[in-house]
Amino acid sequence: MNSNAFVALATGLVVDDGGQDLVEYALLSAIIAVAGVLLVPSITTKMGNAFVGWGTQVQALWIPSAPQ
């Protein structure tokens, strides 16, 4: 490949913006996926702890009926 062909190819790639929106959507999807992978484990742990705490509080409030 001679230098003129390389310059023409590089110029064509820089000037042509076809498919730019697809690349932007792919990058946005990748960012959202990485954020989800990083955040879901901590969210599930916090939700589990909150559920156990609420369950403990509810069980502590329950007063059984007197036997009849």
C-alpha positions as semicolon CSV with decimal commas, in nm:
position;residue;x (nm);y (nm);z (nm)
1;M;0,000;0,000;0,000
2;N;0,159;0,327;-0,106
3;S;0,143;0,647;0,096
4;N;-0,118;0,814;-0,129
5;A;-0,357;0,523;-0,084
6;F;-0,300;0,524;0,291
7;V;-0,365;0,899;0,312
8;A;-0,680;0,861;0,103
9;L;-0,803;0,576;0,325
10;A;-0,729;0,766;0,646
11;T;-0,898;1,080;0,512
12;G;-1,201;0,879;0,407
13;L;-1,234;0,723;0,750
14;V;-1,204;1,057;0,926
15;V;-1,447;1,241;0,698
16;D;-1,710;0,966;0,673
17;D;-1,945;0,969;0,972
18;G;-2,170;0,686;0,858
19;G;-2,247;0,452;1,145
20;Q;-2,147;0,707;1,406
21;D;-2,482;0,676;1,583
22;L;-2,440;0,298;1,607
23;V;-2,101;0,340;1,769
24;E;-2,246;0,591;2,016
25;Y;-2,530;0,352;2,108
26;A;-2,283;0,068;2,151
27;L;-2,066;0,277;2,382
28;L;-2,368;0,392;2,581
29;S;-2,489;0,032;2,614
30;A;-2,145;-0,079;2,728
31;I;-2,132;0,194;2,994
32;I;-2,477;0,096;3,124
33;A;-2,381;-0,273;3,128
34;V;-2,059;-0,208;3,320
35;A;-2,244;0,011;3,570
36;G;-2,503;-0,262;3,617
37;V;-2,241;-0,530;3,672
38;L;-2,065;-0,313;3,929
39;L;-2,374;-0,192;4,115
40;V;-2,608;-0,493;4,127
41;P;-2,405;-0,695;4,381
42;S;-2,396;-0,407;4,630
43;I;-2,766;-0,332;4,576
44;T;-2,867;-0,694;4,635
45;T;-2,664;-0,709;4,956
46;K;-2,822;-0,390;5,088
47;M;-3,171;-0,507;4,990
48;G;-3,115;-0,841;5,165
49;N;-2,997;-0,669;5,482
50;A;-3,296;-0,432;5,478
51;F;-3,539;-0,723;5,425
52;V;-3,393;-0,917;5,717
53;G;-3,408;-0,608;5,938
54;W;-3,769;-0,537;5,849
55;G;-3,863;-0,900;5,904
56;T;-3,702;-0,896;6,247
57;Q;-3,887;-0,577;6,339
58;V;-4,222;-0,717;6,224
59;Q;-4,172;-1,040;6,415
60;A;-4,082;-0,841;6,727
61;L;-4,410;-0,645;6,702
62;W;-4,631;-0,952;6,680
63;I;-4,805;-1,040;7,001
64;P;-4,965;-1,384;7,004
65;S;-5,324;-1,419;7,120
66;A;-5,396;-1,567;7,460
67;P;-5,500;-1,932;7,449
68;Q;-5,871;-1,994;7,479
